[in-house]
Amino acid sequence: MTRQDTTKTALITGASRGLGLALARSLAADGWRLILTARGVDALKPVADELGALAIAGDVADPGHRDRLAHAVHDQGGLDLLVNNASGLGAVPLPPLAGYPIDTLEDLFRSNVLAPLALIQLTLRGLRERRGAIVNISSDAAVEPYEGWGGYGATKAALEQISGVLAAEEPDVLVWWVDPGEMNTAMLADAVGAEEASAAAGPEAVVPTLRRLIAERPASGRVRHE
């Protein structure tokens, strides 16, 4: 496939709902070429049809799925933006660390830390060539000791450390790790209940912060949505 020089390509994980979907809609409106992934094909396909995007359903924790995404990036001629948005919550109801099931925590690290890093490794050559950018979606739970959020927060803290080291090691790629704050999403509802989650702003409110990063390209670093 011949890549148009004026068309930028983004790969967004967790793109069938929440922040991933809101960002995908915003980028599509500006003519970006999108590669979208999420676990549920039934939810992802209508989104891809709506936005004219390439949909590749699957779990980013699966190495075979990551390979398929990397091949799609190659077929598009490179990558300008990787958004690691897909994330698991872990054990629910949120347990204290003293009783956190270790097998669940292992799975959470695979999805929230190892999968984003592996996808970065697979797409880094294309990002370097395009002087692209990586957005890793983090959380205030990465830096604040909230009761019950120890497992999830530990994975986000690890993701932030990985992001910072990548920023130091990869001068040709911008890396931002973004704390979007509380958003009214299915994940927050699972954690705190639908009523409490409904008091938070929708994920669309965070999109302008992400679009400013993409447009203005500030130095790599941690970004907190206000």
C-alpha positions as CSV (number, residue, x, y, z in Angstrom):
1,M,0.0,0.0,0.0
2,T,1.4,3.4,-1.0
3,R,1.4,5.7,2.0
4,Q,0.4,9.3,1.3
5,D,2.9,11.7,2.8
6,T,0.2,14.0,4.1
7,T,-1.7,11.3,5.9
8,K,-0.7,10.4,9.5
9,T,-1.3,7.0,10.9
10,A,-2.3,6.2,14.5
11,L,-2.7,2.9,16.3
12,I,-5.1,3.1,19.3
13,T,-5.7,0.2,21.7
14,G,-8.9,-0.1,23.7
15,A,-10.6,1.9,20.9
16,S,-14.1,0.5,21.1
17,R,-15.2,2.7,24.0
18,G,-14.2,5.3,26.5
19,L,-11.2,7.5,25.9
20,G,-9.8,5.4,23.0
21,L,-13.1,5.8,21.1
22,A,-13.3,9.5,21.8
23,L,-9.8,10.1,20.6
24,A,-10.3,7.9,17.5
25,R,-13.3,10.0,16.5
26,S,-11.4,13.2,16.9
27,L,-8.4,12.1,14.9
28,A,-10.7,10.6,12.2
29,A,-12.4,14.0,11.8
30,D,-8.9,15.4,11.0
31,G,-8.2,12.8,8.4
32,W,-5.9,10.5,10.3
33,R,-5.5,6.9,9.1
34,L,-6.5,4.7,12.0
35,I,-5.7,1.2,13.1
36,L,-8.0,0.3,16.0
37,T,-8.0,-2.6,18.3
38,A,-10.1,-3.9,21.2
39,R,-11.0,-7.3,22.5
40,G,-14.6,-7.3,21.4
41,V,-15.1,-7.5,17.6
42,D,-18.9,-6.8,18.0
43,A,-18.1,-3.5,19.6
44,L,-15.1,-2.6,17.5
45,K,-16.5,-3.2,14.0
46,P,-19.2,-0.5,14.1
47,V,-16.6,2.0,15.3
48,A,-14.3,1.1,12.5
49,D,-17.1,1.3,10.0
50,E,-18.1,4.7,11.3
51,L,-14.6,6.1,11.1
52,G,-13.3,4.3,8.0
53,A,-10.6,2.7,10.1
54,L,-8.9,-0.7,10.0
55,A,-10.2,-2.9,12.9
56,I,-8.1,-5.7,14.3
57,A,-9.9,-7.2,17.2
58,G,-8.0,-9.1,19.9
59,D,-6.3,-8.9,23.3
60,V,-3.1,-6.9,23.4
61,A,-1.8,-9.4,26.0
62,D,-1.7,-12.0,23.3
63,P,1.7,-12.0,21.4
64,G,0.0,-13.2,18.2
65,H,-2.4,-10.3,18.2
66,R,0.4,-7.9,18.8
67,D,2.2,-9.4,15.8
68,R,-0.9,-8.8,13.7
69,L,-1.0,-5.2,14.8
70,A,2.7,-4.7,13.9
71,H,2.2,-6.2,10.5
72,A,-0.7,-3.8,9.9
73,V,1.5,-0.8,10.9
74,H,4.1,-2.0,8.4
75,D,1.5,-2.3,5.7
76,Q,0.5,1.3,6.3
77,G,4.1,2.4,5.7
78,G,4.9,3.4,9.3
79,L,3.4,5.0,12.4
80,D,3.0,8.5,13.6
81,L,1.2,7.8,16.9
82,L,0.8,4.8,19.2
83,V,-1.8,5.2,22.0
84,N,-1.6,2.5,24.6
85,N,-5.0,3.0,26.1
86,A,-6.2,-0.6,26.6
87,S,-6.1,-1.5,30.3
88,G,-7.5,-4.0,32.8
89,L,-8.8,-3.1,36.3
90,G,-7.9,-6.3,38.1
91,A,-9.7,-7.9,40.9
92,V,-13.2,-6.5,41.7
93,P,-14.4,-5.5,44.2
94,L,-11.0,-3.8,44.7
95,P,-9.2,-5.8,47.3
96,P,-6.5,-4.7,49.8
97,L,-3.0,-5.7,48.9
98,A,-2.9,-8.1,51.8
99,G,-5.4,-10.2,50.1
100,Y,-4.8,-9.5,46.4
101,P,-4.9,-12.7,44.3
102,I,-1.4,-13.0,42.9
103,D,-2.5,-14.8,39.7
104,T,-4.9,-11.9,38.9
105,L,-2.1,-9.4,39.6
106,E,0.2,-11.3,37.2
107,D,-2.4,-11.1,34.5
108,L,-2.9,-7.4,35.2
109,F,0.8,-6.7,34.8
110,R,0.7,-8.6,31.5
111,S,-2.1,-6.5,30.1
112,N,-1.2,-3.1,31.6
113,V,2.6,-3.1,31.5
114,L,4.1,-5.9,29.4
115,A,1.7,-5.6,26.5
116,P,2.2,-1.9,26.0
117,L,6.0,-2.3,26.1
118,A,5.9,-5.2,23.7
119,L,3.7,-3.2,21.3
120,I,6.2,-0.3,21.6
121,Q,9.1,-2.7,20.8
122,L,7.3,-4.0,17.7
123,T,6.4,-0.6,16.3
124,L,9.4,1.4,17.4
125,R,11.2,1.3,14.1
126,G,8.3,2.9,12.3
127,L,7.9,5.5,15.1
128,R,11.6,6.4,14.9
129,E,11.4,6.8,11.1
130,R,8.4,9.0,11.3
131,R,9.6,10.9,14.4
132,G,6.4,9.8,15.9
133,A,4.9,9.8,19.4
134,I,3.7,7.4,22.1
135,V,0.9,8.1,24.5
136,N,0.7,5.8,27.5
137,I,-2.5,6.3,29.4
138,S,-1.7,6.2,33.1
139,S,-3.7,7.2,36.3
140,D,-3.4,9.2,39.5
141,A,-3.4,5.7,41.2
142,A,0.2,5.4,39.9
143,V,1.4,8.2,42.2
144,E,-1.3,8.3,45.0
145,P,-1.8,5.5,47.6
146,Y,-5.6,4.9,47.3
147,E,-7.0,2.1,49.4
148,G,-8.0,-0.8,47.1
149,W,-6.2,0.5,44.1
150,G,-2.8,-1.0,44.9
151,G,-2.8,-3.6,42.2
152,Y,-4.0,-1.4,39.4
153,G,-1.8,1.5,40.7
154,A,1.3,-0.7,40.8
155,T,0.8,-1.5,37.1
156,K,0.4,2.1,36.2
157,A,3.4,3.1,38.2
158,A,5.4,0.5,36.3
159,L,4.1,1.9,33.0
160,E,5.1,5.4,34.0
161,Q,8.7,4.2,34.8
162,I,8.9,2.4,31.5
163,S,7.7,5.6,29.8
164,G,10.3,7.7,31.4
165,V,13.1,5.4,30.5
166,L,11.9,5.2,27.0
167,A,11.8,9.0,26.8
168,A,15.5,9.0,27.9
169,E,16.5,6.3,25.5
170,E,14.6,7.3,22.3
171,P,15.5,10.8,21.3
172,D,13.6,10.5,18.0
173,V,10.3,9.5,19.6
174,L,8.2,11.6,21.9
175,V,6.7,9.8,24.9
176,W,4.0,11.2,27.1
177,W,2.4,9.3,30.0
178,V,-1.0,10.9,30.6
179,D,-3.1,10.9,33.8
180,P,-6.6,11.6,32.5
181,G,-8.2,11.9,35.9
182,E,-11.5,10.3,36.7
183,M,-13.7,9.6,33.7
184,N,-17.2,8.3,33.5
185,T,-16.3,5.0,31.9
186,A,-17.3,1.3,32.3
187,M,-14.0,0.7,34.2
188,L,-14.6,3.4,36.8
189,A,-18.2,2.1,37.2
190,D,-16.8,-1.4,37.8
191,A,-14.5,0.0,40.5
192,V,-16.7,2.4,42.4
193,G,-20.2,1.8,41.1
194,A,-22.2,3.4,38.3
195,E,-23.7,6.2,40.5
196,E,-20.4,7.5,41.7
197,A,-18.8,7.1,38.2
198,S,-21.6,9.2,36.7
199,A,-20.4,12.2,38.6
200,A,-17.1,12.2,36.6
201,A,-16.7,13.9,33.3
202,G,-17.0,11.9,30.1
203,P,-13.8,10.8,28.3
204,E,-14.5,13.3,25.6
205,A,-13.3,16.0,28.1
206,V,-9.8,14.6,28.0
207,V,-9.4,14.6,24.2
208,P,-8.4,18.3,23.9
209,T,-5.5,17.6,26.2
210,L,-4.3,14.7,24.0
211,R,-4.8,16.7,20.8
212,R,-2.7,19.6,22.2
213,L,0.1,17.1,22.9
214,I,-0.1,15.7,19.4
215,A,-0.3,19.1,17.7
216,E,2.2,21.0,19.8
217,R,4.7,18.2,20.5
218,P,6.1,19.3,23.8
219,A,9.0,17.5,25.4
220,S,8.4,13.9,26.6
221,G,7.1,13.7,30.2
222,R,4.1,13.1,32.5
223,V,1.0,15.0,31.6
224,R,-2.0,15.5,33.9
225,H,-5.3,16.4,32.5
226,E,-6.8,19.3,34.4
